[in-house]
Amino acid sequence: MDIEVISTEHAKRLSAEDSLLPPPGPWDGTGATPLATRDAAALATRSEVAAGSAAALWRPLVEHRLEVRLAGSGAAAQLGELLDQWEELLGDCAPGDWDTAAVVTRPSRDTVGSDTLLRHGFAPARVIAVRPADRLGSGPPAVPGVRIRRAEPRDLATAVRLHLELNQYDAQFGLVTPRPEQERAVTDEVRRLLAEREPSLWIAELYGEPLGIVQLQLPPESDWTREHVAARRVGYLTSLNVAEQARGSGVGSALAEHAHQVFDEAGVEVALLHHALANPRSTPFWYAQGYRPLWTYWYRRPAVR
């Protein structure tokens, strides 16, 4: 079976599983290693980020990724064959290097082959969650004592502290990696965001004390997310954090509602965000706000044990 037939059958199966999944993009093997079985194909790629970069806070320095397209009735077995071929390519990786990971991204509702991934040592670790816009909403409900405003330069220390608290908490789940340079990287990024003309950071005050923050991306800045969803105008919720002493007070829900109002006013069709699947706070919180899994990242870290 050639790649065009495999891609067509793969696309048909995915569209039947989830109407918000985009059609597969062109099969571009530039810079990738192609793998194939009778009824499946994959592209193996490698990416690396610098240890001192902001991106290094959210991922291992080296990621090996496998993009998979499955056709036919034996999709799980075909996935297993592709993973076995990939293992041979990963044989050059240093065993036990925590700053490496093997990653397979699968549509969340396409559950075929989940047990196969588990047998190969992968675990579902990160999700892209999606929330369709709610044009009928009348605005966020009032939360007693909570005021949300655009972040200002005077909020630099607060914004950095809340971002670092979020990084520290998320590091427990194996994807966020503490770095010696993280405070500098976060400070530089927050300072850049505060200097932008259009607001992307919002502060929540509880009875006058700043205790929560949310970061957003609107089109065209968020256009990089369009490859993940069948929508033209996509908003991206970069992060949301509430200080420990304010959890359960309604600050987080107020920030999420404010973010959704900003998205709706910008004509966004869907909102996307990433979250750690094992996080006992973010997973139930986001799904209570109307999100659901769209893509699931299966990780094995280190890439070779």
N, C-alpha and C positions, 0 to 999 in steps of 0.2 A: 504494500500500500504506500503510495507516494505522499509527500508532505502536504500537498493541497487537499487530498482526500482526507487525511488525518485531521487537518485543521478544520475542514468543513464539518466533519462529524463531531469533533471536539466542540466547536462553536454551537452546534445544534443542541448538544447535551446541556451545555452551560446555560443557554437561553431558556431552556425548559426548566432548569433548576432555579434561576434567579433573573428576573427581568431587569435588575439594576446592574448586571454585569455587562461590561462593554464587549463588543466583538473582539476576538484576538487580533492583535496588530500584525503587520507584515512579518514574515519569518526572516529575520535579518541575523545572519550568522557572523557578522563582522565582529571580530574580537572575541568570538565564542567558539567552543568546541561542540560540534553537533553529535548527538547520540541518537540511536534509533533501534527499534525492534520491529516486529512485523506490523503491529497496529498502534505504534506510539513513537513519539519523537521528543527530543529535549535539546536545549541549548545550555551548556555549562559555562558560567562566567566567573570571573574573579574581580573583586574591587578592593581598594585599600585607601584608607584615609590617614592623615598625619596625626600623630599622637597629641599634638598641641592644638588641633582644630576643634571647633565647636561640634562638628559631626561626630568626633571621637567620644563625646559624652554619651551618645545614644546607641552605640553599636561597637562591636569588636573592630580592631584595626583592619583585619582582613576578613572578608566574607566571600565564601564560595556559594554561588547560587545556581539553582537548576530550574529552568522554565520548562514546564511539561505540557505536552498536548497528547491526550489519550483518545483513542477510538476503539470501536469493537466492543464485544461483550466481556472480554477478559481484561478490563482496564486495570484492576488491582494487580494481576500477575504481570502485566506489561510494565506498570510502574516499578514493580520489584526488579524487573530486568534492567530498567534504566538506572535505578539506584545502584545495582551491582556494577554496572559499567562505570558509573560516576565514582564509585569507591576506588576503582583502579586509578583514576585521574588524581584523586585526593591522596594517593599513596606518597606523594612528594611532600605533603605537609608534615611539619614537626609534631609528633604525637604529644598530646597534653598541653599544647600552647593555648592558654585561656583567651588570648587575643585573636583567635581564629574561630570561625563558625561556618557550618554548612547549613544553608537555608533553602527550603522548598516552600514557595508561596502557592497556596491552593485556594480556590473559591470556597468560602465557608460552607455553602450548602452542597457542594460536590464532595460528599463524604466518601466516595469510592477510594479505597487505598489508604484509609486512615490507619488501619491495623498494620498495613505494610510499612508505613512510615515508622510506627512504633517499634516494629520488629528490627528496623534498621537504626534504632537509637534516637529517633527524632521525637520532639514533644511540641505540642501546640503552645506557643509562647507569646505571640503578639497578634493583634487583630487590627485590621482597618474596619471601623464601624461606620455605618451610614445612617443618616436621618433625613428623610424627605422634608422639604420645606412645608411649613404650616401657614399658608396665606390667610387662613380664617381666624388666626389668633388676634386678640384684642390688646396685645402687649403683655409684658411680664407682670405677674401679680406682685403686689407690694408685700415686702417682708419687713415686719416691724424692726426698726433700728438699723436697717441696711440701706446704704446709699452707694450707688455705682457711678463712677466718674472716669473720665479719660486719665490715664497715667500722665504725670508731669515730671519734669526733670528733678523736682524735689523728692520724687518717689524712687529714685535710683537705688538707694540702700534697701528699701522695703522690697522692691521688685527682685533684686539680686538675692536677698535672703529667702524669699518665697520660692524662687526657682531652685536654689541650692537645696532647700528642704525637700522639694519634689524629687530632685535627682537622688538625694540620699535615700529616700523611701523606696523609689523605684529600683534602686540598685539591688535590693533584696531578691528581685525576680530574674536576675541573670542576664539582662540585656543592657541596661544602663551601666556604664563602667566608670567608677570614680577615677579621676585623673589629677595629677599634681597641679595642672594648669586650669582646673575647672572654674575656680572663682574668677580668674582673669578672663577666661573665655566667655563666661556668663555675663560678667560686667561689661565687656566690650559689646556683646550682642544687645544687651538691654539699653546701653547708652545709644547705640545706633537706632534702635526702635523708638526711643523717646525723642530722637531728633527728627523723625519722619513727619511729613506734613499731615498725612492721613493717620488717624489713630489705629493702632493695632494692639495696644496694651490697655487693659481696663482694671481699675482698682475697686475693690469692694471695701467699704468702711462699715464697721459695726459700732454704732453709737460714737462715731467720729474716729475710731481707731482703724487704720488700714490692716486688714487681716486676710484678704483674698485677692487673687489676680487671675485674669484670663487673657490669653494671647490668641489673636485671630489672623487669618489671611483671607483677603477678598480677591476676586478677579481684578486684574490679570496676575497678581502675585501668586495666587493659588492655582494657576492654570497647570502647573506640574502634576496636580492630582487628577486631571481629567482622564488620564490613561487607566484609572482604576474603576471608573463608574460610567454608566450610560447616561450622561448629562452634559450639558454645554456650560452652564454656569455653576461652578462648584466652590463652596466655601470650605476652609480648613480650620479646624479648631486645634491650634498648635499645642496648647497646654492650659491647664486650670489647676490651681492649688489654693487650699484654705489652710491657714495656720491651725495647728493642733488645738489650741484653746477655743477656736470658733467652729470646730466640726460639730455638726448636728444642729447648728443655729439657723440654717436656711441660707447661709452665705453662698455655698456652692450652687444650690439650686437657683438662687437669684442671678449669679454670674452666668450660668448656663442659659437661663431664660433671656438674659440680656444679649448674649452672643447670638442666640437664635433670632432675636428681634433685629439685630444688626444685619444678619444674613438675609432675612426677609426683606428688609428695606433696600438692600443692594440687589434684589432680584435673583438671589441664589436659589437654584433648584434643589440641591442636596448639600448637606454638610457631611464632611468626613473628619475622622480623627483616628489616631493610633492609641492603643492602650495595651498594657500587659495583661494577658488573659488570667494570670494567677493572682493579680492584685485584688484583694478582697474588698477594697473600697471602690476603685474605679469601675470594675466590671458591673456590679449591681447599680451603681450610681448612673452610669451612662445609659444603661438599658432602661432605667426608670425615666430617663429624659427623652425616650423615643428612638434611641439608636438600636441597631442590630448588627451582627457580624456580616461583613461582606467578603473579606479576604482573611485567611488565617496563615500566619507565618509559622512553619514548622522548623524548629531550630535543633541543631546538635552542636553544642559548645563544650569543649573545643571541637574543631572540625574532625580531628582524628584523635581518638582516646589512647 
